[in-house]
Amino acid sequence: MRLDGVLFFPVTPFAPDGSVAESVLAEHVSAGVESGAGGVFTACGTGEFNALDLAEYRQVVATSVAAAGGRAPVLSGTGGPLPAARAFAAEAQALGVDGLLLLPPYLVSSPPGGLVSYVRAVAESVELPIIVYGRANARFGPRAVAELAGIPNVIGFKDGIGDFDLLQRIILTVRQETDRAFTFFNGLPTAEFTMPAYRGLGVTLYSSAVFAFAPEIALAFYKALTSGDEVLCQRLLTGFYLPLVELRDKVPGYAVSLVKAGVRLRGLDAGAVRPPLVDAAPEDVAELERLIAAGRDIAGV
């Protein structure tokens, strides 16, 4: 499995009766792959993994794998209580995903050694490659991530904390103690906003929530970032991503709700978010629509 380019985190569309809207999801995933996604991460944070039961998870993963049709790697989320994390991982493996994004366990306080044991228990239950997501209560130190790198099917670490001093120490420790391929990802919300800083540490992969509703803007930013077009990069950061981040920070959970609103604005009825998330307020959806227009104008699309 090779991940490159812009990584796509689709939403999970829900029908008016609350069920998973499989046909809408298939269209969403297929369109993202056709737009040039370097990988599809389904039923993860943006896909409301926290709100899916096991049967719904099967629907989401199976639909996403079929819609991608081998054109891009498909990874799915797992996490939460250890028995649940292993059960979801087993289902994902049976449905043919290419890998897993392991989200934090249930909200408990634990030392790094306990987190490593949690990851190891999930990793040993499947043969799939696993990327570990460090954020919230899953805070790994340098030694802990080096231990993760020693687990054969753990292939990477996604940073959702944004402590650059800590991340630099993690990267250096892992590189010093292992010569195997081990990949680091930027997993902060609206990751493009911090990518110039992450690239300074050698972290080039990131999850793009914007790609789910405005792939043309996300791709324009990626091309500007990777080609050294600092003028366009700064224009997009200032004129689109900065106000988007400010809008996102208005309400907890808007990192997901605004993405779903953006998908709806672009013509795909993805439905509402599930509690405890709340849908974006009408005035915030209107602002998002204005920002999308501004971003497209800056990107020249």
C-alpha positions as CSV (number, residue, x, y, z in Angstrom):
1,M,0.0,0.0,0.0
2,R,1.3,3.4,-1.1
3,L,-0.3,6.6,0.1
4,D,0.5,9.8,-1.7
5,G,-1.1,13.1,-2.6
6,V,-4.3,14.4,-1.0
7,L,-5.9,11.9,1.4
8,F,-9.7,11.9,1.3
9,F,-11.9,11.4,4.4
10,P,-15.5,11.0,3.1
11,V,-18.5,11.8,5.3
12,T,-21.1,9.1,6.1
13,P,-24.4,10.2,4.4
14,F,-27.6,9.5,6.3
15,A,-31.0,9.2,4.8
16,P,-34.0,11.1,6.2
17,D,-35.0,8.0,8.2
18,G,-31.5,7.9,9.8
19,S,-30.1,4.9,7.9
20,V,-26.9,4.9,6.0
21,A,-27.5,6.3,2.5
22,E,-25.4,3.8,0.6
23,S,-26.0,5.1,-2.9
24,V,-25.0,8.6,-1.8
25,L,-21.9,7.3,-0.1
26,A,-20.9,5.4,-3.3
27,E,-21.3,8.5,-5.4
28,H,-19.3,10.6,-2.8
29,V,-16.4,8.1,-2.7
30,S,-16.3,7.5,-6.4
31,A,-16.3,11.2,-7.2
32,G,-13.4,11.7,-4.7
33,V,-11.4,9.0,-6.3
34,E,-12.0,10.4,-9.8
35,S,-10.9,13.8,-8.5
36,G,-7.5,12.4,-7.6
37,A,-7.6,11.2,-4.0
38,G,-4.4,9.5,-3.0
39,G,-6.3,7.4,-0.5
40,V,-9.8,7.0,1.0
41,F,-10.2,6.9,4.7
42,T,-13.8,5.8,5.3
43,A,-15.7,5.6,8.6
44,C,-13.1,7.7,10.4
45,G,-13.5,10.9,12.3
46,T,-15.1,12.9,9.5
47,G,-17.2,9.8,8.7
48,E,-18.6,9.8,12.2
49,F,-17.1,6.4,13.2
50,N,-18.2,7.3,16.7
51,A,-21.9,7.2,15.7
52,L,-21.9,3.9,13.7
53,D,-22.9,0.5,15.0
54,L,-21.2,-2.6,13.6
55,A,-23.9,-3.3,11.0
56,E,-23.7,0.3,9.7
57,Y,-19.9,0.1,9.7
58,R,-20.2,-2.9,7.5
59,Q,-22.4,-1.0,5.1
60,V,-20.0,2.0,5.0
61,V,-16.9,0.0,4.5
62,A,-18.3,-2.4,1.9
63,T,-19.8,0.5,-0.1
64,S,-16.5,2.5,0.0
65,V,-14.4,-0.5,-1.1
66,A,-16.8,-1.2,-4.0
67,A,-17.0,2.5,-5.0
68,A,-13.2,2.9,-5.0
69,G,-12.9,-0.2,-7.1
70,G,-9.2,-0.6,-6.6
71,R,-8.4,2.8,-8.0
72,A,-7.1,4.1,-4.6
73,P,-6.2,2.5,-1.3
74,V,-9.2,2.3,1.1
75,L,-8.6,2.4,4.9
76,S,-11.2,2.4,7.6
77,G,-11.4,3.6,11.1
78,T,-11.5,1.5,14.3
79,G,-11.1,2.3,17.9
80,G,-13.0,2.8,21.2
81,P,-13.2,0.0,23.7
82,L,-10.7,-2.7,23.0
83,P,-13.2,-5.5,22.2
84,A,-15.1,-3.1,19.9
85,A,-11.9,-2.0,18.2
86,R,-10.9,-5.6,17.5
87,A,-14.4,-6.4,16.2
88,F,-14.5,-3.5,13.8
89,A,-11.0,-4.3,12.6
90,A,-12.0,-7.9,11.9
91,E,-15.0,-6.7,9.9
92,A,-12.9,-4.3,7.9
93,Q,-10.3,-7.0,7.1
94,A,-13.1,-9.3,5.9
95,L,-14.5,-6.6,3.7
96,G,-11.3,-6.0,1.9
97,V,-9.9,-2.7,3.1
98,D,-6.2,-2.0,2.6
99,G,-5.5,-0.8,6.1
100,L,-6.9,0.8,9.3
101,L,-6.7,4.1,11.1
102,L,-6.7,3.3,14.8
103,L,-8.5,6.0,16.7
104,P,-8.1,6.6,20.4
105,P,-9.6,4.2,23.0
106,Y,-12.5,5.1,25.1
107,L,-11.9,8.3,27.2
108,V,-9.8,7.0,30.1
109,S,-6.5,8.2,31.5
110,S,-3.7,5.8,30.8
111,P,0.1,6.0,30.5
112,P,1.9,5.6,27.2
113,G,2.7,2.0,28.0
114,G,-1.0,1.2,28.3
115,L,-1.7,2.9,24.9
116,V,1.0,0.8,23.3
117,S,-0.6,-2.4,24.8
118,Y,-3.9,-1.3,23.3
119,V,-2.4,-0.8,19.9
120,R,-0.6,-4.1,20.1
121,A,-3.8,-6.0,21.0
122,V,-5.6,-4.6,18.0
123,A,-2.7,-5.1,15.7
124,E,-2.3,-8.7,16.7
125,S,-5.9,-9.4,15.9
126,V,-5.6,-8.6,12.2
127,E,-3.1,-8.7,9.4
128,L,-3.9,-5.3,8.1
129,P,-1.5,-2.3,8.0
130,I,-2.4,0.1,10.8
131,I,-1.8,3.8,11.2
132,V,-2.1,5.0,14.8
133,Y,-3.9,8.3,15.5
134,G,-2.4,10.2,18.4
135,R,-4.9,12.8,19.7
136,A,-7.2,13.7,22.6
137,N,-6.5,11.1,25.4
138,A,-4.2,9.0,23.2
139,R,-1.0,11.0,23.8
140,F,2.2,9.0,22.8
141,G,5.7,10.0,23.7
142,P,8.9,9.3,21.7
143,R,9.6,6.0,23.4
144,A,6.0,4.8,22.9
145,V,6.0,5.6,19.2
146,A,9.3,3.9,18.8
147,E,7.7,0.8,20.4
148,L,4.8,1.2,17.9
149,A,7.2,1.2,15.1
150,G,8.4,-2.2,16.3
151,I,5.0,-3.8,15.8
152,P,5.2,-5.4,12.3
153,N,1.9,-4.2,10.9
154,V,1.9,-0.7,12.4
155,I,3.1,1.4,9.5
156,G,2.6,5.0,10.6
157,F,1.6,7.6,13.2
158,K,-0.9,10.4,12.6
159,D,-0.4,13.4,14.8
160,G,-3.5,15.2,15.9
161,I,-2.0,17.2,18.8
162,G,0.3,19.7,17.0
163,D,3.1,19.9,19.6
164,F,6.0,20.4,17.2
165,D,8.7,20.0,19.9
166,L,7.2,16.7,20.9
167,L,6.7,15.6,17.3
168,Q,10.3,16.4,16.4
169,R,11.5,14.3,19.3
170,I,9.2,11.4,18.3
171,I,10.4,11.5,14.7
172,L,14.1,11.6,15.6
173,T,13.7,8.8,18.2
174,V,11.9,6.5,15.7
175,R,14.4,7.2,12.9
176,Q,17.2,6.5,15.3
177,E,15.8,3.2,16.6
178,T,14.4,1.6,13.4
179,D,15.4,1.5,9.8
180,R,12.0,0.2,8.6
181,A,9.6,2.4,6.6
182,F,7.4,4.3,9.1
183,T,5.3,7.2,7.9
184,F,4.1,10.3,9.8
185,F,0.9,12.2,9.0
186,N,-0.5,15.6,9.9
187,G,-3.9,14.8,11.5
188,L,-4.9,18.2,12.8
189,P,-8.3,19.5,11.8
190,T,-8.1,21.5,8.5
191,A,-4.6,20.1,8.1
192,E,-3.7,22.3,5.2
193,F,-3.5,25.3,7.6
194,T,-0.5,23.8,9.4
195,M,1.2,21.9,6.5
196,P,3.9,24.5,6.0
197,A,5.0,23.9,9.5
198,Y,4.7,20.1,9.3
199,R,6.7,20.0,6.1
200,G,9.5,21.7,8.0
201,L,9.7,18.5,10.1
202,G,9.6,16.3,7.0
203,V,5.9,15.3,7.4
204,T,4.4,15.5,3.9
205,L,1.2,13.5,4.2
206,Y,-2.0,15.0,5.6
207,S,-5.8,14.4,5.8
208,S,-7.8,16.9,3.9
209,A,-11.4,17.5,5.1
210,V,-11.7,20.2,2.4
211,F,-11.2,17.6,-0.3
212,A,-14.6,16.1,0.7
213,F,-16.5,19.1,-0.4
214,A,-14.1,21.2,-2.5
215,P,-11.5,18.9,-4.1
216,E,-10.5,21.6,-6.6
217,I,-9.4,23.9,-3.8
218,A,-7.7,21.1,-1.9
219,L,-5.8,20.0,-5.0
220,A,-4.8,23.6,-5.9
221,F,-3.4,24.0,-2.4
222,Y,-1.5,20.7,-2.6
223,K,0.0,21.6,-6.0
224,A,1.0,25.0,-4.7
225,L,2.5,23.5,-1.5
226,T,4.5,20.8,-3.3
227,S,5.7,22.9,-6.2
228,G,6.9,25.7,-4.1
229,D,4.3,28.2,-5.3
230,E,4.4,30.2,-2.1
231,V,2.3,33.1,-3.4
232,L,-0.7,30.9,-4.2
233,C,-0.2,28.9,-1.0
234,Q,-0.3,32.0,1.1
235,R,-3.3,33.4,-0.8
236,L,-5.2,30.2,-0.2
237,L,-4.2,30.1,3.5
238,T,-5.2,33.8,4.0
239,G,-8.3,34.0,1.9
240,F,-9.8,30.5,2.4
241,Y,-8.2,28.4,5.1
242,L,-7.8,31.0,7.8
243,P,-11.5,32.1,7.7
244,L,-12.5,28.5,7.4
245,V,-10.6,27.6,10.6
246,E,-12.2,30.6,12.4
247,L,-15.6,29.4,11.3
248,R,-14.8,25.8,12.3
249,D,-13.8,27.0,15.8
250,K,-17.1,28.7,16.5
251,V,-18.8,25.5,17.7
252,P,-17.4,22.2,19.0
253,G,-17.8,19.5,16.4
254,Y,-17.9,21.9,13.4
255,A,-14.8,20.1,12.1
256,V,-17.3,17.4,11.0
257,S,-20.5,19.4,10.7
258,L,-19.1,22.0,8.3
259,V,-17.7,19.3,6.0
260,K,-21.1,17.6,5.8
261,A,-22.7,21.0,5.1
262,G,-20.1,21.6,2.4
263,V,-20.9,18.3,0.8
264,R,-24.6,19.3,0.7
265,L,-23.8,22.7,-0.7
266,R,-22.0,21.0,-3.6
267,G,-25.1,19.1,-4.6
268,L,-24.9,15.8,-2.7
269,D,-27.6,15.1,0.0
270,A,-25.4,13.8,2.8
271,G,-28.1,14.3,5.4
272,A,-27.6,15.5,8.9
273,V,-24.9,14.7,11.5
274,R,-25.7,12.4,14.4
275,P,-25.8,13.5,18.0
276,P,-23.8,14.6,19.9
277,L,-22.7,16.6,16.9
278,V,-25.0,19.4,15.8
279,D,-25.6,20.6,12.2
280,A,-24.1,23.9,11.2
281,A,-26.4,26.9,11.7
282,P,-27.9,28.5,8.6
283,E,-25.8,31.6,8.9
284,D,-22.6,29.5,9.2
285,V,-23.6,27.4,6.1
286,A,-24.1,30.7,4.2
287,E,-20.6,31.8,5.3
288,L,-19.2,28.4,4.2
289,E,-20.8,28.9,0.8
290,R,-19.2,32.3,0.5
291,L,-15.8,30.8,1.5
292,I,-16.0,28.0,-1.1
293,A,-16.7,30.6,-3.8
294,A,-13.7,32.7,-2.6
295,G,-11.5,29.7,-2.5
296,R,-12.4,28.6,-6.0
297,D,-11.7,32.1,-7.2
298,I,-8.3,32.2,-5.6
299,A,-7.5,28.7,-7.0
300,G,-8.6,29.8,-10.4
301,V,-11.2,27.1,-10.9
